Amino acid sequence: MEFTRPRGTRDFLFEEMRERKQAESTLRNIFENYGYQEIKTPLFEELKLFTTKSGEEIVDQLYNFKDKSDRELTLRPEITAPVARLYLNELEKISSKPIKLYYYGSCFRYERPQKGRFRQFWQFGCELIGAKTPQGEAEVIALCTDSINALGITTADVNINHLGIIRGLFKHFEISTETQREIMVVIDKGDKDLLIESLSGENPVIDNDELNQILLKLIDLVGDKSIISDVEELIAPYDEPKEALEELKELIALLENFHVENYTLNLGVARGLDYYTGIVFEIYVPELGAQKQICGGGSYSLVKVFGGQEVESTGFALGFDRLMNAVEELTDKKELPPYLDIYVAPISGDVRDKAYEITQLLRRNNIKADVDLNGKKFKKLMNYADKIGVEKIAIVGAKDLEEGKITVKDMISGNQELVDLDHIVEYLKGE
């Protein structure tokens, strides 16, 4: 009988896991430098948590099931909704604002597997709850860009928009909520031809040529802050979107204070979900082709959707798997340090028990050490140590032990040194 892993999942072996853990450690360090603390949420939640957030149509993309008590549950497809639920359950009444939290974990979606898209995938993200905007938005964007830069990805393109501009136009022209949702989904797809067909084809979604022409011009505005004047000119006859534009201008000024210089204003970024309320952003790595988007985020009002009090929230989620693809594609492969600090090699069987004692001493003093467990001859132990790339070997011999010493060999230089057992820990730590 042959067993294979489920479709859309992966096995990660030793070196790849070390690379992923190194990237994870880098991101944790950046997030914690910004004052964020880590939280964990369950791998599965009540199904209604996600249908309330994204609509019943999301069920087709979920791994949902009934438990033995007939409760409707699902493996989480993302972590923003669980964070909002956690906030309502645990933090709303006991924590002072703003609350800064981050998360890292796997998510599950029943989608067609392809390059850069899997049924089990990982997200690394954060939520800033209760901070004033646009200050909070500027800090979150700075955190995101610092995180990506720290991984050595230099071609990432941060695309920023303010949804209030489009929503203000919708309000002026009295467009129904259902129609707004339909258009935002089309804009979010980034398919210009589909949008043109939706707005100016034989059966346009919006029966208002003036608005349709404004939208088509608006989403074409992509560039640096100089395009603000084009936006101002385009919306000049309408009051409703002007406040959002002023907020976008204030954000641009604040980004300079947070030392965020490389960004693109892109009026076509939509994040086609109803709960996004203000600034939104997406980050693209062009070299990844069709799977170039590695991050999405913005300001939202999800807690209110779940029945809580209105609270300003801004967050983002990095697609960790695509981040790793970008690291592999765009950065020089760094040689990882050996996974062991030292390998303990007994010369003969009569010192094997002492070799175990020495190995345990090192391990319990935070030195990564390993020892032969199969009774191999000394020559084979040396060959094995060379094969795994360990830099130091502790050679345990009966004669040295009589003097209370062991020999430490540097596998790079070939130098050997007798070291007192009583000081072996300090020696290896360089103290």
C-alpha positions as CSV (number, residue, x, y, z in Angstrom):
1,M,0.0,0.0,0.0
2,E,1.3,3.4,-1.0
3,F,0.6,6.6,0.9
4,T,1.1,10.0,-0.6
5,R,0.5,13.5,0.8
6,P,-2.8,15.1,0.0
7,R,-3.0,17.2,-3.1
8,G,-2.1,20.9,-2.6
9,T,0.1,20.2,0.4
10,R,3.9,19.9,0.8
11,D,6.6,18.2,2.9
12,F,9.4,20.4,4.0
13,L,12.8,18.7,4.6
14,F,15.6,19.8,6.9
15,E,17.4,22.5,4.9
16,E,14.1,24.1,3.6
17,M,12.7,24.1,7.2
18,R,15.9,25.8,8.4
19,E,15.5,28.5,5.7
20,R,11.8,29.0,6.6
21,K,12.6,29.2,10.3
22,Q,15.4,31.7,9.6
23,A,12.9,33.9,7.7
24,E,10.3,33.5,10.4
25,S,12.8,34.6,13.0
26,T,13.7,37.7,10.9
27,L,10.0,38.6,10.7
28,R,9.4,38.1,14.4
29,N,12.3,40.3,15.2
30,I,11.0,43.2,13.0
31,F,7.4,42.9,14.3
32,E,8.5,42.9,17.9
33,N,10.8,45.9,17.3
34,Y,7.5,47.7,16.4
35,G,6.0,46.6,19.7
36,Y,3.8,43.8,18.4
37,Q,3.1,40.7,20.5
38,E,2.3,37.3,19.2
39,I,-1.1,35.5,19.5
40,K,-2.4,32.1,18.3
41,T,-5.9,31.2,17.2
42,P,-7.4,27.7,16.6
43,L,-6.8,25.9,13.3
44,F,-10.6,25.5,13.0
45,E,-13.4,27.9,13.8
46,E,-17.2,28.0,13.5
47,L,-18.2,28.2,9.8
48,K,-20.4,31.2,10.4
49,L,-17.3,33.3,11.4
50,F,-16.2,33.2,7.7
51,T,-19.5,33.3,6.0
52,T,-20.5,36.4,8.1
53,K,-17.2,38.0,6.9
54,S,-17.1,36.9,3.3
55,G,-20.6,35.6,2.3
56,E,-22.0,32.2,1.8
57,E,-20.2,31.8,-1.5
58,I,-16.9,31.3,0.3
59,V,-18.0,27.8,1.5
60,D,-16.9,26.3,-1.9
61,Q,-13.4,27.3,-1.0
62,L,-13.4,25.9,2.5
63,Y,-12.5,22.6,4.2
64,N,-15.7,22.7,6.3
65,F,-17.2,19.8,8.2
66,K,-19.6,18.9,11.1
67,D,-18.2,17.6,14.3
68,K,-19.6,14.8,16.4
69,S,-22.1,17.2,18.0
70,D,-23.3,18.3,14.6
71,R,-21.6,21.8,14.8
72,E,-20.6,23.4,11.5
73,L,-16.9,24.0,11.6
74,T,-14.1,24.8,9.1
75,L,-10.4,24.9,8.9
76,R,-9.5,28.6,8.8
77,P,-8.9,30.0,5.3
78,E,-7.2,33.2,6.8
79,I,-6.5,34.7,10.2
80,T,-8.0,38.2,10.2
81,A,-11.5,36.9,11.1
82,P,-10.2,34.7,14.0
83,V,-8.3,37.8,15.3
84,A,-11.5,39.9,15.3
85,R,-13.3,37.1,17.1
86,L,-10.4,36.8,19.6
87,Y,-10.6,40.6,20.2
88,L,-14.3,40.4,20.9
89,N,-13.9,37.4,23.2
90,E,-10.7,38.4,25.1
91,L,-9.5,41.9,24.5
92,E,-12.3,44.4,23.9
93,K,-13.0,45.2,27.5
94,I,-9.6,44.6,29.1
95,S,-6.9,46.1,26.9
96,S,-6.0,49.7,26.5
97,K,-5.7,50.9,22.9
98,P,-4.0,50.6,20.6
99,I,-3.5,46.9,20.6
100,K,-0.6,45.6,18.6
101,L,-0.7,41.9,17.8
102,Y,0.9,39.6,15.2
103,Y,0.4,36.0,14.1
104,Y,2.0,33.2,12.1
105,G,0.2,30.1,11.1
106,S,-1.2,27.8,8.5
107,C,-4.4,28.3,6.6
108,F,-6.5,26.0,4.3
109,R,-8.4,26.7,1.1
110,Y,-9.9,24.2,-1.3
111,E,-8.5,25.7,-4.5
112,R,-6.8,24.4,-7.6
113,P,-3.2,23.9,-6.7
114,Q,-0.6,25.7,-8.9
115,K,2.7,27.4,-8.6
116,G,2.6,29.7,-5.6
117,R,-0.9,28.5,-4.6
118,F,-1.5,25.6,-2.2
119,R,-4.4,24.2,-0.2
120,Q,-2.3,24.5,2.9
121,F,-0.3,27.7,3.2
122,W,1.1,30.0,5.8
123,Q,0.4,33.6,6.7
124,F,2.5,36.0,8.7
125,G,0.5,39.1,9.6
126,C,-0.5,41.7,12.1
127,E,-3.4,43.8,13.3
128,L,-3.2,47.3,14.8
129,I,-6.5,47.8,16.7
130,G,-7.6,51.2,18.0
131,A,-4.9,53.5,16.6
132,K,-5.8,56.7,15.0
133,T,-5.5,56.9,11.2
134,P,-3.6,57.8,9.1
135,Q,-0.8,57.6,11.7
136,G,-1.6,53.9,12.3
137,E,-1.8,53.2,8.6
138,A,1.6,54.8,8.0
139,E,3.2,52.7,10.8
140,V,1.7,49.5,9.5
141,I,2.9,50.1,5.9
142,A,6.4,50.9,7.4
143,L,6.4,47.7,9.3
144,C,5.4,45.7,6.2
145,T,8.1,47.3,4.0
146,D,10.8,46.8,6.7
147,S,9.8,43.2,7.0
148,I,10.2,42.5,3.3
149,N,13.4,44.5,3.1
150,A,14.9,42.5,6.0
151,L,14.5,39.3,4.0
152,G,16.6,40.8,1.2
153,I,13.7,41.4,-1.3
154,T,14.5,44.7,-3.0
155,T,12.1,44.8,-5.9
156,A,8.9,44.7,-3.9
157,D,6.4,47.4,-5.1
158,V,4.0,48.8,-2.5
159,N,0.7,49.9,-4.1
160,I,-1.5,52.2,-2.1
161,N,-5.0,53.5,-2.5
162,H,-7.9,55.0,-0.5
163,L,-11.2,53.2,-1.1
164,G,-13.1,56.2,0.2
165,I,-12.5,57.9,-3.1
166,I,-14.4,55.3,-5.1
167,R,-16.9,54.8,-2.3
168,G,-17.5,58.6,-2.2
169,L,-18.3,58.5,-6.0
170,F,-20.7,55.6,-5.4
171,K,-22.4,57.6,-2.8
172,H,-22.7,60.7,-5.0
173,F,-24.3,58.7,-7.8
174,E,-26.4,56.7,-5.4
175,I,-25.1,53.3,-6.4
176,S,-26.7,50.3,-4.6
177,T,-24.6,48.3,-2.1
178,E,-25.0,45.2,-4.3
179,T,-23.8,46.9,-7.4
180,Q,-20.9,48.5,-5.5
181,R,-19.8,45.1,-4.3
182,E,-20.0,43.7,-7.9
183,I,-17.8,46.4,-9.3
184,M,-15.3,46.3,-6.5
185,V,-14.8,42.6,-7.1
186,V,-14.1,43.3,-10.8
187,I,-11.7,46.1,-10.0
188,D,-10.0,43.8,-7.4
189,K,-9.3,41.2,-10.1
190,G,-7.1,43.7,-11.9
191,D,-8.5,42.7,-15.3
192,K,-8.8,45.9,-17.3
193,D,-10.6,44.3,-20.2
194,L,-13.2,42.8,-17.9
195,L,-13.8,46.1,-16.2
196,I,-14.2,47.9,-19.5
197,E,-16.8,45.2,-20.5
198,S,-18.5,45.6,-17.1
199,L,-18.8,49.4,-17.3
200,S,-19.1,50.1,-21.0
201,G,-20.2,46.9,-22.7
202,E,-23.7,46.2,-24.0
203,N,-25.1,45.6,-20.5
204,P,-23.1,47.8,-18.1
205,V,-23.3,46.9,-14.4
206,I,-23.7,50.7,-13.7
207,D,-26.3,52.5,-15.8
208,N,-24.5,55.8,-15.5
209,D,-22.1,56.8,-18.3
210,E,-20.6,59.7,-16.4
211,L,-19.6,57.5,-13.4
212,N,-18.4,54.7,-15.7
213,Q,-16.0,57.1,-17.5
214,I,-14.7,58.5,-14.2
215,L,-14.1,55.0,-12.8
216,L,-12.2,53.9,-15.9
217,K,-10.0,57.0,-15.8
218,L,-9.5,56.7,-12.0
219,I,-8.2,53.1,-11.9
220,D,-5.7,54.0,-14.6
221,L,-4.0,56.5,-12.3
222,V,-0.8,54.8,-11.2
223,G,2.4,56.5,-10.2
224,D,4.1,58.7,-7.5
225,K,2.5,61.5,-5.5
226,S,2.4,63.7,-8.6
227,I,-0.8,61.9,-9.7
228,I,-2.7,63.4,-6.8
229,S,-3.3,66.5,-8.9
230,D,-4.9,64.2,-11.6
231,V,-7.2,62.7,-8.9
232,E,-8.1,66.1,-7.7
233,E,-9.1,67.3,-11.2
234,L,-11.1,64.1,-11.8
235,I,-13.2,64.3,-8.7
236,A,-13.4,68.1,-8.5
237,P,-17.2,68.3,-9.3
238,Y,-18.0,65.9,-6.4
239,D,-17.8,66.6,-2.7
240,E,-18.2,63.0,-1.3
241,P,-14.7,61.6,-2.2
242,K,-12.7,64.7,-1.3
243,E,-12.3,63.8,2.4
244,A,-10.8,60.5,1.5
245,L,-8.4,62.2,-0.9
246,E,-7.2,64.5,1.9
247,E,-6.6,61.5,4.1
248,L,-4.5,59.9,1.3
249,K,-2.5,63.1,1.1
250,E,-1.9,63.1,4.8
251,L,-0.8,59.5,4.7
252,I,1.7,60.3,1.9
253,A,3.2,63.0,4.1
254,L,3.4,60.7,7.1
255,L,5.1,57.9,5.1
256,E,8.1,60.3,4.7
257,N,8.3,60.6,8.5
258,F,8.3,56.7,8.8
259,H,11.0,56.6,6.1
260,V,8.9,54.8,3.5
261,E,10.1,56.1,0.2
262,N,9.5,53.4,-2.4
263,Y,5.7,53.1,-3.0
264,T,3.3,53.5,-5.8
265,L,-0.1,55.2,-5.7
266,N,-2.5,52.9,-7.5
267,L,-6.1,53.9,-7.7
268,G,-6.9,50.5,-9.0
269,V,-6.2,48.6,-5.8
270,A,-9.6,47.6,-4.4
271,R,-9.3,44.8,-1.9
272,G,-12.8,43.8,-3.0
273,L,-14.3,43.1,0.4
274,D,-17.0,45.3,2.0
275,Y,-15.3,45.7,5.4
276,Y,-12.3,47.6,4.0
277,T,-13.1,51.2,4.7
278,G,-10.1,53.4,4.0
279,I,-6.4,53.0,3.0
280,V,-5.7,49.7,1.3
281,F,-2.4,48.4,-0.1
282,E,-1.0,45.4,-1.9
283,I,2.7,44.5,-2.4
284,Y,3.9,42.9,-5.6
285,V,7.2,41.2,-6.6
286,P,7.1,41.3,-10.4
287,E,9.6,38.5,-10.8
288,L,7.0,36.0,-9.4
289,G,4.8,36.5,-12.4
290,A,1.1,35.5,-12.0
291,Q,1.7,35.0,-8.3
292,K,3.4,38.3,-7.8
293,Q,1.2,39.5,-4.9
294,I,2.9,38.7,-1.6
295,C,0.9,40.9,0.7
296,G,-2.5,42.6,1.1
297,G,-3.8,44.8,3.8
298,G,-5.5,48.0,4.8
299,S,-8.0,49.6,7.2
300,Y,-11.2,47.8,8.0
301,S,-14.2,47.6,10.2
302,L,-14.5,43.9,10.7
303,V,-15.2,44.0,14.5
304,K,-18.4,45.9,13.8
305,V,-19.5,43.3,11.2
306,F,-19.3,40.7,14.1
307,G,-21.5,42.8,16.4
308,G,-18.8,44.6,18.3
309,Q,-18.3,48.4,18.9
310,E,-16.8,50.3,16.0
311,V,-13.0,50.3,16.4
312,E,-10.4,51.5,13.9
313,S,-8.2,48.6,12.7
314,T,-5.4,48.3,10.2
315,G,-3.5,45.1,9.3
316,F,-1.9,43.0,6.6
317,A,-1.1,39.4,5.9
318,L,2.1,38.3,4.2
319,G,1.9,35.2,2.1
320,F,4.8,33.4,3.7
321,D,5.1,30.8,1.0
322,R,5.4,33.4,-1.8
323,L,7.8,35.4,0.4
324,M,10.0,32.3,0.4
325,N,9.7,32.0,-3.3
326,A,10.8,35.6,-3.6
327,V,13.7,35.0,-1.3
328,E,14.8,32.0,-3.4
329,E,14.4,33.9,-6.7
330,L,15.9,37.3,-5.8
331,T,18.5,36.8,-3.1
332,D,21.9,35.2,-3.1
333,K,21.6,31.9,-1.3
334,K,23.2,32.3,2.1
335,E,25.1,29.3,3.4
336,L,23.3,28.3,6.6
337,P,25.4,27.7,9.7
338,P,25.9,24.1,10.7
339,Y,22.9,22.7,12.6
340,L,25.3,21.4,15.2
341,D,27.9,23.2,17.2
342,I,29.9,20.0,17.9
343,Y,29.9,16.3,17.3
344,V,31.1,14.0,20.1
345,A,33.1,11.1,18.8
346,P,34.3,8.3,21.2
347,I,37.5,6.6,20.0
348,S,36.6,3.2,21.5
349,G,33.7,1.4,23.1
350,D,35.1,1.7,26.6
351,V,34.6,5.5,26.6
352,R,31.2,5.5,24.9
353,D,29.3,6.0,28.2
354,K,31.5,9.0,29.1
355,A,30.8,10.4,25.6
356,Y,27.1,10.3,26.4
357,E,27.7,12.2,29.7
358,I,29.8,14.9,27.9
359,T,27.1,15.3,25.2
360,Q,24.4,15.8,27.8
361,L,26.6,18.3,29.6
362,L,26.9,20.3,26.4
363,R,23.2,20.1,25.5
364,R,22.1,21.3,28.9
365,N,24.4,24.3,28.6
366,N,22.7,25.4,25.3
367,I,25.3,23.9,23.0
368,K,24.0,22.0,20.0
369,A,25.7,18.6,20.3
370,D,25.2,15.1,18.9
371,V,26.8,11.8,19.5
372,D,26.9,8.4,17.8
373,L,24.1,6.0,19.0
374,N,25.0,3.1,16.7
375,G,28.4,2.0,18.0
376,K,30.3,3.0,14.8
377,K,34.0,2.7,14.5
378,F,36.0,6.0,15.0
379,K,36.9,6.3,11.4
380,K,33.3,6.2,10.3
381,L,32.4,8.8,12.9
382,M,35.0,11.2,11.5
383,N,33.6,10.6,8.0
384,Y,30.1,11.2,9.2
385,A,31.1,14.4,11.0
386,D,32.7,15.7,7.8
387,K,29.6,14.8,5.7
388,I,27.2,16.7,7.9
389,G,29.5,19.8,7.9
390,V,30.0,20.2,11.6
391,E,32.8,22.6,12.4
392,K,34.1,21.0,15.7
393,I,34.5,17.5,16.9
394,A,35.0,16.4,20.5
395,I,37.3,13.4,20.4
396,V,36.9,11.3,23.5
397,G,39.8,9.0,24.3
398,A,40.7,6.9,27.3
399,K,44.2,8.5,27.7
400,D,42.9,12.0,27.6
401,L,40.1,11.2,30.0
402,E,42.7,10.0,32.6
403,E,44.0,13.6,32.6
404,G,40.5,15.0,32.7
405,K,40.7,16.3,29.2
406,I,39.2,15.7,25.7
407,T,40.5,16.8,22.3
408,V,38.6,19.4,20.3
409,K,39.3,19.4,16.6
410,D,38.5,22.3,14.3
411,M,37.3,20.6,11.1
412,I,37.9,23.8,9.0
413,S,41.6,24.5,10.0
414,G,42.4,20.9,11.1
415,N,43.9,22.3,14.4
416,Q,43.4,20.2,17.6
417,E,43.5,21.3,21.2
418,L,43.3,19.5,24.5
419,V,40.7,21.0,26.7
420,D,39.9,20.4,30.4
421,L,36.6,18.7,30.8
422,D,35.8,21.1,33.6
423,H,36.1,24.0,31.2
424,I,34.7,22.5,28.0
425,V,31.5,24.6,28.1
426,E,33.3,27.9,28.6
427,Y,35.8,26.9,25.9
428,L,33.1,26.2,23.3
429,K,31.2,29.4,24.2
430,G,34.4,31.4,23.8
431,E,34.4,32.6,27.4
